[in-house]
């Protein structure tokens, strides 16, 4: 396939036509830059003026697409114009070629043109003055400076401004892109936080409702059904209150809603009592001093979700909740019976969102989290397989006997604890 050469820019075509017509107008009027008897004129007459004029007008077509080539050919055309009677438009178009070579050429070309034109200006000033020793000799350097160095310097300034504007535009685009990425990440993080809060606030109550309603339907005992309905009503009311509080926080656009209503470790006793009311045998061992709010909230939600999982999946037996504050961390540990003893009893399905939420909360505090079978006949490789399978399913599993343990270590950074 043949290569397609870039076509001249339409503005360059206009400049070339305007220059050619202007030069023809001066030529027709007989206006030249030198007289026929000037010593520098080697090719006298009117017709020789048209050749450099036509060549340099053609070079204007290359001022954007091939600026260096246009300038080199333009130098030859200007040299030819110098030995004729000359045309002012030819000289003006040459200055535009110098300007275009610096502005549209490669950075190396722009630097070379600027250095060469500057050197020629200096030489054109110093050498004639040293040779002829008359002040009028300085005019040669002035002419060279006006024709070559001044257009080059102007092109360099415009090029720097153009590059600065392009860099500013790229920075603005990058800033907008980073802002969009930050906004997307913020929305994703907020959605994940809302999902964790919604799950932790409502899942416990809904799990209790599901289990007790299943028990009420499966047992034909009025006392058991009445007790189950009482638990169902209590959890329904509490779950509805939690939902209303969450909806109120989401609807509040004033920004005045503080997380003061967020649960703290002081509410663990009430949480344990509620779990006992749902049928769990729970013991609580909590030893800690004042803690940062994020640590207290994470520990509370981990215990809450662990008790919910125990209610849904654990075998009959005692559930222990232990919180121990060490030098720079709070250790949270919840153990519950693990096995298939209760596989025929009422259960609630698990999706694994609880374990995911606990792990995310601990990760936000840069802590460590583990959940899985601790002891039992399946210790060793079997325990690891059961742990992995159960953790992926979000349940305590259905194999063997033992203890399911949730363990989290929440760091307490210096200066945060009261």
Secondary structure as the mmCIF struct_conf table of DSSP 4:
data_model
#
loop_
_struct_conf.conf_type_id
_struct_conf.id
_struct_conf.beg_label_comp_id
_struct_conf.beg_label_asym_id
_struct_conf.beg_label_seq_id
_struct_conf.end_label_comp_id
_struct_conf.end_label_asym_id
_struct_conf.end_label_seq_id
HELX_LH_PP_P HELX_LH_PP_P1 UNK A 2 UNK A 9
HELX_RH_AL_P HELX_RH_AL_P1 UNK A 10 UNK A 28
TURN_TY1_P TURN_TY1_P1 UNK A 29 UNK A 30
BEND BEND1 UNK A 33 UNK A 34
TURN_TY1_P TURN_TY1_P2 UNK A 36 UNK A 37
TURN_TY1_P TURN_TY1_P3 UNK A 39 UNK A 40
BEND BEND2 UNK A 42 UNK A 43
BEND BEND3 UNK A 45 UNK A 46
TURN_TY1_P TURN_TY1_P4 UNK A 47 UNK A 47
HELX_RH_AL_P HELX_RH_AL_P2 UNK A 48 UNK A 60
TURN_TY1_P TURN_TY1_P5 UNK A 61 UNK A 65
BEND BEND4 UNK A 66 UNK A 66
HELX_RH_AL_P HELX_RH_AL_P3 UNK A 67 UNK A 82
TURN_TY1_P TURN_TY1_P6 UNK A 83 UNK A 83
BEND BEND5 UNK A 84 UNK A 85
HELX_RH_AL_P HELX_RH_AL_P4 UNK A 88 UNK A 104
BEND BEND6 UNK A 105 UNK A 105
HELX_RH_AL_P HELX_RH_AL_P5 UNK A 107 UNK A 132
BEND BEND7 UNK A 134 UNK A 134
HELX_RH_3T_P HELX_RH_3T_P1 UNK A 135 UNK A 137
HELX_RH_AL_P HELX_RH_AL_P6 UNK A 138 UNK A 144
HELX_RH_PI_P HELX_RH_PI_P1 UNK A 145 UNK A 149
HELX_RH_AL_P HELX_RH_AL_P7 UNK A 150 UNK A 218
HELX_RH_AL_P HELX_RH_AL_P8 UNK A 222 UNK A 251
BEND BEND8 UNK A 254 UNK A 255
HELX_RH_3T_P HELX_RH_3T_P2 UNK A 259 UNK A 261
BEND BEND9 UNK A 262 UNK A 262
HELX_RH_3T_P HELX_RH_3T_P3 UNK A 265 UNK A 267
HELX_RH_AL_P HELX_RH_AL_P9 UNK A 268 UNK A 277
TURN_TY1_P TURN_TY1_P7 UNK A 278 UNK A 279
STRN STRN1 UNK A 281 UNK A 287
HELX_RH_AL_P HELX_RH_AL_P10 UNK A 293 UNK A 313
HELX_LH_PP_P HELX_LH_PP_P2 UNK A 314 UNK A 315
BEND BEND10 UNK A 316 UNK A 317
STRN STRN2 UNK A 318 UNK A 325
BEND BEND11 UNK A 327 UNK A 328
STRN STRN3 UNK A 329 UNK A 339
BEND BEND12 UNK A 340 UNK A 340
TURN_TY1_P TURN_TY1_P8 UNK A 341 UNK A 344
BEND BEND13 UNK A 345 UNK A 345
BEND BEND14 UNK A 352 UNK A 352
HELX_RH_AL_P HELX_RH_AL_P11 UNK A 353 UNK A 364
TURN_TY1_P TURN_TY1_P9 UNK A 365 UNK A 366
STRN STRN4 UNK A 368 UNK A 376
TURN_TY1_P TURN_TY1_P10 UNK A 377 UNK A 380
HELX_RH_AL_P HELX_RH_AL_P12 UNK A 381 UNK A 393
TURN_TY1_P TURN_TY1_P11 UNK A 394 UNK A 394
BEND BEND15 UNK A 395 UNK A 395
BEND BEND16 UNK A 398 UNK A 400
STRN STRN5 UNK A 401 UNK A 411
TURN_TY1_P TURN_TY1_P12 UNK A 414 UNK A 416
#
